[in-house]
Amino acid sequence: MALSEYFPIFDKLTAEQQALLLSHATKRTVPAGTLLHNGDETCMGILVIREGQLRAYLTSDEGREITLYRLFSRDICLFSASCVMNSIQFEIAITAEKETEFWIIPPYIYKNLVDNSLIFSNYTNQLMATRFTDVMWLMEQIQWKSFDKRLAHFLLEECSIEGTTVLKITHEKIAAHLGTAREVVTRMLKYFQAEGMVLLTRGAIEILDEEKLEELE
Amino acid sequence: MALSEYFPIFDKLTAEQQALLLSHATKRTVPAGTLLHNGDETCMGILVIREGQLRAYLTSDEGREITLYRLFSRDICLFSASCVMNSIQFEIAITAEKETEFWIIPPYIYKNLVDNSLIFSNYTNQLMATRFTDVMWLMEQIQWKSFDKRLAHFLLEECSIEGTTVLKITHEKIAAHLGTAREVVTRMLKYFQAEGMVLLTRGAIEILDEEKLEELE
């Protein structure tokens, strides 16, 4: 499968623009754990994900983290080109959570296309609005939802992403996703266990009562 | 002063697009307290602010609030046209905090321009990125900053907006800006008073030690 199949507006671009994209896009595969973007330090360009999973997150000065959103197959990562987007004045980090295969559209090609193609500009708009929506959802969660609901939602989402009810994830990692301390996660998981919703084993969390977690959520 | 002077990209539009804008834009003045946008219930269009102050905020199901950003003279309010922006899947409210005079560009005119003008599309992009930056700043504040710092920042910002060190604002209103309960605001303000930073009087907060508040911030 080629880039043209994964880039939604490809068919709507001019032949010249299509050629520009295809001649400058490079394909890359990175192992899980690779830091792909870190604020202004890096500027790879737009990433078109063929297969895999990326995580976009905020980090504090003290090294705390919170997940903003995740990207999967056929998603487009826009903010890895933030260096050529003057009005984006915030810094996020992007890491591969799984082995990920993607095409890179270099920043100057992105800039060229967005400056010259109405289709491309409107598509950028749409992508940004989608990520904005993700972040606003998170804002509402942080602001109005209690932590038990957020944790229940996270566990159910992980089950859905991984296609299993046995999650191999540390309390530390969950804390980094949800922007809290490990102790807070451990305490709530123990409460979930006491209520019969999960079973905690070494290095794994087994979901026992999905329905009860959903009710909580 | 005409709309053309307040709309930054006006000179870059075609004569036809300029005529379209001018013939469909209407001017309106609303008193302080007017609710201009409330999620999907309203769809005025793009607002170009001539004079005044708007507040964009989130509301919870329980009626709690948190301010996302404010708009002033020469700012453009984009999300009051969210009905024609398909990828915007969140609902915010927008209220006039002061008497505000603005031009309204109807949603179908906005849609026409964004669909046909590269300049307009890129400008929309830039506006959205700016608001996205505002929201990400807020997210970092909520997530990593303690409440004393957020309150100190808010008081200093209000002084700067109002051009005074005597703020006529209720603890209730501050709570709605910062997304917390009134009691939390009152408690922290009393602490600020005990530390000699502010003086609390009936219906007003006087800033006594700006420097100390800045240090806190």
Interface residues (C-beta under 8 A of the other chain):
Chain A: L58 S60 D61 E62 R64 I66 M85 N86 S87 I88 Q89 F90 I92 V114 D115 N116 S117 L118 S121 N122 T124 N125 Q126 L127 M128 A129 T130 R131 F132 T133 V135 M136 W137 L138 M139 E140 I142 Q143 W144 G179
Chain B: L58 S60 D61 E62 R64 I66 M85 N86 S87 I88 Q89 F90 I92 V114 D115 N116 S117 L118 S121 N122 T124 N125 Q126 L127 M128 A129 T130 R131 F132 T133 V135 M136 W137 L138 M139 E140 I142 Q143 W144 G179
